[in-house]
């Protein structure tokens, strides 16, 4: 039995390949719009996506499942808000730069396990 994993992260996630971990072991590296088939044993396995320090929560899947890797929009909005505050802080007020630094830290901490979403398609 096997599962199909497809990466659909769009333009923002297309810079580097995403490592696919099956039960903690490296199984494949996926570029944007690439798919991989992972062979399984008889039992369910736990999938996880990882790219540098960005990651996803574990998803338990069973045989003949189809999974899609996407970017979490909340994490993306946190990053864009931090970048916007950084630019505004440089132009308007230094206190906004402090907000930008705090947002960057929150984004990094949040993104270690939430940058990607693993979604069952079937």
Secondary structure, 3 states (H helix, E strand, C coil): CEEEEEECCCCCCCCCCEEEEECCEEEEEECCCCEEEEECCCCCEEEEEEECCEEECCEEECCCCEEEEEECHHHHHHHHHHHHHHHHHHHCCHHHHHHHHHHHHHHHHHHHHHCEEEEECC
